[in-house]
Every structure is written in C-alpha cells, then in structure tokens.
Amino acid sequence: MEPTTNLRTQIVYVLVSTSDDVYLEQLWGSVYSLRQFHPEARIVVLLDGPTKRRFENDDKLQPLCCMISELKEVEVPENYNNVLRSRDIKTRVRNIVDGDFLFVDTDTVIAAPIDGIDKLNINNLAMVADLHRQQATDNLWGISWVKSLFGMDVNDSNATYFNSGIAYVRDNPLTREFYEKWHENWLHTVNEGVYIDQPALFYTNSTFGGVIEKLPDIYNCMGVFSAYFWSQARIIHYFGNKNLPFRMLKAIPNQIQEAHGISGNVKDLLLNPKNHLSVHTCFCSYYEWVFLNGYVFQFCMRTKWIHWCITKVNKWMIKRRVKTEKRWK
C-alpha cells in the first residue's frame, strides 16, 4: 500500500439508506479505504432525516461515525422515495456544501492516494466520461435517454456523456448556477417518470456550452471498461449488476453488514482491491460488450429454444473447425 499523504480537497458523499439496503455499508467500505491513505482528509456525508437518525440511534455505527468529519442533514420532499431523495441531494450538492470538493459515490473503493486531485488545473468542474467512452455518440443508452427526455439529437462527435459518480467541483458562481440548472432539469426527468440524473447532466452541460472538463480516468475506473487504467487506478467504481470483474468487491457491503463492521476478509479486499478480480475475467471490445448486453442477444439467451439452437450450432462449428485445422497440420 502506498504511503499516506495530505489531501486538501474535502470529500463529499450522499447517503440515503435503510436497514433493508447496503448503501450505508458501501459508504463504510469507501470511507475506510479513503482513511487508509488520507487520515487527515475532511469527509462530509450529506443525508436525509431518517438516515441521520440511524446514525444517532445505532451504537454499532460509531466506528463509521469516527471516520466522518461531518454528518449534514438535508431537507428533501417527504413524498420522495429513497432513490429520489438520494438524487435530489446529489444534484444540489454544490449549493449545500461550501468550498471546492470531490464528490464520490458510495459504491467505490479508494485504491491509492488521491491527493493528485489537489494539483489538477480545473477551472469549474470535471468528471470522467461514462464507461470511459470519450464520445457521447458511443454511449447509445445515454443519448437515447437524452433524446427521449429532452428531444435533443446528439450528433456532435466532440460531446461527452459524463458519469456523475465522481465529480471535482470548484466553488464559484458558474458551478453553483450549473447545479441549479442540473437539479431543475433532473426534476423535469422525474416528472417524466425517469429518476436517473445523467441525461439531465448531459443536457445541462450542453446548454452551458460544455463547461464540464475531463477528469483523469484513474479517478473513476468503471467496470469492464477500465482495463487500460487499472494499474494506475485511484478510485474503483464497482457499480452495476453485470460488472463481472468486480464481483468480489461488490460482496464487500454484505460482508460489512453481516459483521457489523470491517472484518479481516473485508480489510484485505479494501486494502488490495486490484488483486481481487473475478477468476472468470476476460477482455472484450466495447462493441462486443454492446452486443452481449443488447436486447437481441439477451432475448436469444432467455428464449430456451433459441438458446438451445445457438449452443448446438456453436458446438458444431467448433468441432468442424478443429477437424479442419487437424487436416492442415
């Protein structure tokens, strides 16, 4: 593990959690891993009223509380469910917290010192391209939502669809106005029955003329798409249900919940996250991934007779190829 260093930028998390989920345990793991490199860092956790009361009433959370600099309660609409509450706070963070900050999602592990963030020349705010795809036109899922929700065609090859899970944000009038508009546009998507925040983020960035700068990818390594940045990864973002390489990391919150804290096995996972990829990890191109996660392939896999036919044909083709290669030897 690399030596601890001083981190000047404050770290901000958003947490809305009940005993029926593992978001609090995700936070616990992320904060613990951060403290191993930056014991002096200022960590602020923004939460709603019910989550704040969990901290106040559960003595088992004291070890986590000791690692957090400030628990700040934020008012949210009473009729919101937990997903809406979390996104409501997330899209308002800039106007809740004073000073520059690095926003970090809870489903993360800090894999190395992140004090390099202090030295970056960022004017306003910076994020990493979603799925590490530098062109928005490569993110078919994201731009489809933008088209559906805002009626905006995305044809600009220079536009980027950013991931909002890690964000470095300066404290200035522009970023505060940006967050106001982002929240306003997110409320529009909520009225359309869509709770995700990244389509609204993309639309807001477009209306501001593309003010979001590109954060180095090592500060938000995402799933199967981060192999190129893996050796230098600073923050590992193990979100989603299909990120096979991170399956062992995704078990961390459940293990913390069962042990009511950081057990020996979890410590090893958090202190050496790069050493714990699934043994079934394999590499594929972005376009192969799009196909494998597309509706056509998923339909074929879930329809038994089609799946059976594809499996039989594939086995037949493999046997035929083996016989052919044997003839040429």
C-alpha angles and dihedrals in degrees: 000000000000117000121267118263137184117274115195098181114087117235120226128197131180118216130184109164146151132192088264094069138045102232091110090052090049088055091048092055094046094048092046092053091047092051091056089067102026113030090164097051120123109239120190121189118196114204143162124251100267092049091048089054090054088062092046096049104038115074090189088072093061094100089056092046090054090060094051121082096201137007106202120191116216126197115239132175110283093225093058120107119226095270091053092044092054094048091043091058094040094056090049100044095110091059094045101049124054122219133026114312146175111230113211128188115231095239092076142101122210102226100179140002112302099194088113085081088073091062099049117114099231119158102191120343136339137195139167121257111262111263085359089280105145095198120063090214088068091059099076094171094052099045090046088061091047090053093046097046103034104020089238121147112214109212100136108112089200094059118101128209102217130209111234096202094095120030133169108206130186120211106243138118094266096055092045091052090045092056091047090055093042090055091046092051091046089055087055090056090048089055086054090053096255118121103183115108105207098080088055089047092053093047092048092050090051093052089050091053096255101301095162110104125209115263114208108270093234088075093062113028107182124201123278090352097066102070092112091057098035099103091053097037115146099175123025114205107199098180127145136045101263103050094117096179090061097048092113092049090049089060090064098087093051092049091049089050092051094047095039087230146014109324126192094264092048090049090057091049092049096044095045105028095150090061095057108072117140114269087233093061114135135169126245135165123259091253092051088051091050090053095046091050095040125111095248095056093041090051091052092049093049096046104081100208093046090047090049092050094048091049092050094047091047092052091048092051092049092051091047091050092049091052091048093051091049090057091055095050 
